[in-house]
Amino acid sequence: MANSNSTSERVPDTRLPLVGRRRPLKCLKEPHGFVSGIAQGNLGYQMQYAAKLLEEQLAEEGMPHVLQLDLTWEGDDWRNPTWWRLYADGDEACEGEGAFARQCFEEDAKRFLEVLREAVGGMGLPRLSEREYDLLRRARDIARHEPYDEGSCTLGGTPGRVF
């Protein structure tokens, strides 16, 4: 049966494409309120918080290690890293894509923390003395405040620079 209203010209489709929504992140540090939600409710912040939390846990367990998580992103979107690298006491422990970290935080808030713990534990690092631990922490904190190179998109220090 032919439609009497059909024409030989094709009418352009003006519907907007459906945009897939990301699953919400399960946060290690839950934001409270609008402003903290903007600052803390993103992947980059939660990844950095996981490294900080692991460093604190290791120190409490008597195995202090200085951790540094470097995040890399594209453009101005620092909240969604495309690549990350974890250093323990100045040595590379592990690295991965931002998509993997997002998947971890979508499944369980502690999954990424467990990945970092396994990587640091698998390195067989010697126990640091209190003095070594303090010196490495201070060196890391100084390196963190170095100015970025022109066009660099890395959080944690100059790309490739550890401590």
N, C-alpha and C positions, 0 to 999 in steps of 0.2 A: 504494500500500500504506500503510495507516494505522498509525501507531505506537501501540501499546497503552498506553504510558507517558505520552503527551502529555496535557497539561491545558490548559484554557482560560486559566489564569492565566500571566502572563509572569514568569519568574524574573529578578530583577535581575542584571545583569552585574557580577561582583565582581572581574574582572580589572583589573589596573593598566594604564593606558595606557603605551605605549612612549614614552620620552622620547628625542628625537633628541640625539645627542652632537655637540658641536662638534668640528670638525677641530682637531688640535693646532696651536698657533702655532709658527712657525719663528722662533727668537729671535736677535736681533742679539747679545745678551749671554746666553750659556747659563748657566742656574742650575746650581750644583753643590751637591747635597745637598737635604735636605728643607726647611730653613728658607729658604735662598736661593731654592728653587723656589717657595715661597709668596710671597716678596717680589718676585722678578724674573720669574716665569713667568706674568705676566698682561699683558693688552693695555695697560693704563695705563702700567705701568712701561716696557714695550718702546717705546711711542710717545715717552715723555719721553727715553728713552735714545737713540732715533733723532735727536731734535732736538739733543741734547747732542753726539752723535757728528758730526753734520753741521757744527755750529758749530766743532768742533775741526778737521775736515777742511778747511773753508773757510779757517781761520786758517793752517793748514799750507800751503795753496795760495797764500797771499799775498792773499786776498780776505776779510779778517775781517768778519764780521757777527754781531751779537748776536741770538740767536734765543730766542723764548719761545713755548712751546706750552701753551695753556690747554685743560684738559680739563673737560668738564661731564658729570655722571652723575646718575642718579636714585636716591634713597634713600641707602643706605649702601654701595652697590656701586661703589666708586671704581676697582675693577680692570677694569670694563667701561664705559668712557666711551660716552655716547650722542652726544656732539658734541665737536668739537675745532676750535681756531683757532690758526694759526701766525702769529707776528709776527716781522718781521725789521727790526732797527734801529728798532723802535717802530711800524712800519707793517704793516697786515695783509697777509700774503702769500697765505694760502689758508685755507680752512675746509672741514669735511666731517663726515659722520656717522661714528659709531663703527663701524657695520657695514661701511663702506668700508675703514676702517683694519684691522678684523679680517680682511677678505677679503685685503688686502695681505699681512698677516703669515701667513695660512694658505697662500698661494701661495709666497712667498719672503721670507726675512728682510729682504732689502735693498730690496724693492719700495716700502715706505712711505718709506724713506730717499730713494729716487729721486724719489718724488712731491714730497717737501719740497725737494729740490735743484732740481728743475725750477721750482717756484714761486718760490724765492728768486732763481734765475738769471734768471727772466723779469721780475723787477721792475726791472732796470736800476739797481740801487742803486750810488751812488758808493763808492769804496774809502774806508774809514775810516782815519784816522791812528791810531797806537798810543794816543795820549791819548784820542781819541774812543771807541775800542773799549773801553778800560779804564773810562771814565766810564759808558758805556752798560751794561756788564756789572755794575758796582756798583749802578747804579740798578735794574736788573732783579732783582738778588739782594736788595736792600732791599724791593722791592715783593713779592717772593715770600714774605716773612715777615710780611706784614701779616695781621692777624686777619681771618677770614672774616666776612662779614655774617651776620646771623641767618638760618638756613635756606638758606644758599648751598651749592651743591654744585659748586664749581669748584676745580680744582687749578692752581696757577700764580700766583695772585693774586686780587684782588677782581675779580669779573666785569666785563668791559669796561675794566678798568684795565690799561694797558700802561705799564710802567716807572713 
